[in-house]
Amino acid sequence: MTERKTYTIRMHWTTPLNEVTMWNERMAWVMENFGLPGHRYSTHAKADWMDIHFFDEKDATIFKLKFGQYCSE
């Protein structure tokens, strides 16, 4: 079985301004644009962040352009 290449972006739950309330809006945007996890991306949650593993580099780039201020790689 071949392993799928992923492009991982880490999105933190809070920002320096403690904008945790915007989390729902960010994830709603992700689901509206990329669908539910499984086909175009998968997720892995930790205590302080969520890793989003995109299967297409273009999708990861779009996400970074939109939410780069909340993310790290």
Protein Blocks (a to p, Z undefined) as FASTA:
>chain_A
ZZdddddddddfbdfkopaklmmmmmmmmmmmnopahjloccdddfkbccdddfbfklmm
mmmmmmmmmgcZZ
